[in-house]
Amino acid sequence: MGRILLLIELKGGNDGLNTVIPYADPKYRELRPGIGVARDHTIQLDENVGLHGKLEPLMESWKAGDFAIVQGVGYPYPNRSHFRSIEIWDTASASNQTLSEGWIAQAFKGVTLPQGAGVDSIVVDTNALPSTGTELRTIVMQDAENFVRQAHALRNTGGMEDGGNTALRHLLAVRREINAAAKGLAEKLRDAAAPKEAYPQEVLLGRQLDVATRVITARVPVVAVKAALGGFDTHANQVQPHERLLGFLASNLATLRKNLIAANLWNDVVVMTYSEFGRRVRQNASGGTDHGTAAPLFVMGGGVKGGLHGAYPSLSNLADDDLKHTVDFRSVFATVAQGCWGQLRDFGLRQPQKLGFLS
């Protein structure tokens, strides 16, 4: 059904200003005299902004026109708590609203998905909230090899009697369905060909994308796969850890692109990064940055219209010393819901902004 969304959470709050860099704005040097990325370490994308040099592996995708950067993504009345802000993102809620269902599950409200596969969404990290809801059957699988072993060890519950208890009958039916889905997925993963190019193994993301690639190339009919890269809460001595993380992200995404192109599946996948918030505009006294607001996110895929989308937030016109978002994240989700799955959803916005990164 449509394209598969490969969602990658950058945990901890990625510093957008040192990822997509407003190198031509003198305010950037003024506000970040110690941690600002030097112009000769910036890959210029246009006359105003550039990518951190560690993201160079993504330039092949940029030049091919299948890498989009959505600038200034955030939401009104931003929350700077890790826990609450990621919950806002994952459930597409307003900052003063608490929702229990994830935004991907919400996108399929009232939609009947094929029952044969037994699974609609796969999470290969620890946070399954975006896919949590009654509409989707989600399997959390942090360790693929262990998952396959456990799935093959499952025993059929057909011999258990419900004793006429309706509630127990329901639980047994659900258990049988979960066991069957796990076994079916394990079979597909076991038989799936290894990716053409091995993923870097320095961080868990490489192993997660290896599993995601096997799921996609095995043509498991899921609507979404979720992975994550942690470590972005850079309050002190930010420069080197952040550089390393961007390098890990870029090398893994570049390998993913090569593998899906080799499998002739790049057009069938949309890759999107997101983070709970950006960082403060001004560096702190510890050579790092504190919790902020708006930040860019990346979208990649064969059906993506590459380039810069949305306006870069002003470094002079701030709110509480933070960036003012120019794109509501729910407009991004609305674009993805329509472009990936053909679902028209507004996620609570009166009029989602028209964003042109997906055909």
JOUR-V473788 format. One record per pair of residues at least 4 apart in sequence whose ideal C-beta (glycine too) atoms are under 7 Angstrom apart, sorted by the first residue. I is the first residue (numbers start at 1). J is the second residue. Records with the same first field share a line. If there is no record, write none. Layout:
I: J  J
This chain:
1: 113  221  223  341
2: 340  341  342
3: 268  269  270  303  340
4: 216  222  223  224  225  268  269
5: 223  224  270  272  336  340
6: 212  225  269  271
7: 130  224  226  272
8: 227  228  229  271  273
9: 125  127  228  274
10: 14  229  232  273  274  275
11: 228  229  230  232
12: 230  231  232  233
13: 82  232  233  275  276  277  278  279  291
14: 19  232  275  278  295
15: 19  234  238  242  278  279  289
16: 20  278  295  296
17: 21  279  281
18: 35  37  52  242
19: 52  246  296
20: 49  51  69  71  296
21: 37  42  49  50  52
22: 28  48  49  312  315
23: 28  39  42  49  50
24: 47  48
25: 315
26: 30
27: 31  315  316
28: 32  36  315
29: 33  36
31: 281  282  315
32: 36  283
34: 283  287
35: 238  239  283  287
37: 41  42  52
41: 53
42: 50  52  53
43: 50  51  53  55  56  59
44: 50
45: 49  50  51  308
46: 308
48: 312
49: 312
51: 55
52: 246
54: 243  246  247  250
55: 246  250
56: 250
57: 250  251  254
58: 62  67  250  253  254
59: 63
60: 64  254
61: 66  67  257  300
62: 67  306
65: 306
66: 300  301  302  304  306
67: 298  300  304  306
68: 299  304  305  306  307  309  357
69: 296  298  308  309
70: 296  297  299  309  310  327  332  355  357
71: 296  308  309  310  311  312  326
72: 294  310  311  312  313  323  325  326  327
73: 294  295  296  297  325  327  329  332
74: 78  293  294  325  329
75: 88  95  325  328  329
76: 95
77: 95  96
78: 95  277  293
79: 84  85  88  95
80: 85  277  291
81: 85
82: 86  276
83: 87
84: 88
85: 89  276  277
86: 90  276
87: 91  129
88: 93  95
89: 274  276  329
90: 102  103  129  130
91: 99  101  102  103  129
92: 103  106  330  333  347  348
93: 97  98  99
94: 348
101: 105  106  132  133
102: 106  129  130  131  132  133
103: 107  130  333  347
104: 121  130  131  136  223  224
105: 131  132  133  135  136
106: 133  345  347
107: 337  341  343  345
108: 113  135  136  343
109: 135
111: 135  343
113: 120
114: 221
117: 184  220  221
118: 137  177  180  181  184
119: 137  139  181  185  222
120: 136  137  138  222  223
121: 131  136  138  222  223  224
122: 139  141  215  222  225
123: 128  131  138  140  141  226
124: 141  142  208  211  212  225  226  227
125: 142  208  226  227  228
126: 142
127: 228
128: 132  138  140
130: 226
131: 136  138  224  226
132: 138
137: 181
139: 181  182  185
141: 147
143: 147
144: 148  189  211
145: 149
146: 150
147: 151  186
148: 152  186  189  190
149: 153
151: 182  183  185  186
152: 186
154: 179  182  183
157: 172  175  176
160: 172
162: 168  169  172
163: 168
165: 169
166: 170
167: 171
168: 172
169: 173
170: 174
171: 175
172: 176
173: 177
174: 178
175: 179
176: 180
177: 181
178: 182
179: 183
180: 184
181: 185
182: 186
183: 187
184: 188
185: 189  220
186: 190
187: 191
188: 192  218  220
189: 214  218
192: 214  217  218
193: 217
195: 199  210  213  259
196: 259  262
197: 255  258  259
199: 206  209  210  252  255
200: 206  248  251  252  255
201: 206  207
202: 206  248
203: 229  248
204: 208
205: 209  227  229  248  252
206: 210  252
207: 211
208: 212  227
209: 213  227  252  256
210: 214
211: 215
212: 216  225  227
213: 217  256  259
214: 218
215: 220  222  225
216: 260  265  269
217: 263  265
223: 341
229: 245  248  249
231: 241  245
232: 245  275
234: 238  241  242  288  289
235: 286  288  290
236: 286  287  288
237: 286  287  288
238: 242  287  288  289
239: 243
240: 244
241: 245
242: 246
243: 247
244: 248
245: 249
246: 250
247: 251
248: 252
249: 253
250: 254
251: 255
252: 256
253: 257  271  300
254: 258
255: 259
256: 260  271
257: 261  266  300
258: 262
259: 263
260: 265  266  269
261: 266
265: 269
266: 301  302
267: 302  303
269: 301
270: 299  301  303  304  336  339  340  358
271: 299  300  301
272: 297  298  299  336
273: 297  298
274: 297
275: 295
277: 291  292  293  295
278: 292  293  294  295  323
279: 289  290  291  292
280: 289  290  292  321  322
281: 292  315  318  321  322  323
282: 321
283: 287  288  289
284: 288  289  290
292: 322  323
293: 322  323  325
294: 313  323  324  325
297: 332
299: 304  357
300: 304
303: 358  359
304: 357  358
305: 356  357  358  359
309: 355  356  357
310: 326  327  355
311: 326
313: 323  324  325  326
317: 324
318: 322  323  324
319: 324
327: 331  332  353
328: 349  353
329: 333
330: 334  347  348  349  352
331: 335  349  352  353  355
332: 336  355
333: 337  347
334: 338  345  346  347  352
335: 339  355  357  358
336: 340  358
337: 341  343  345
338: 342  343  344
339: 358  359
346: 352
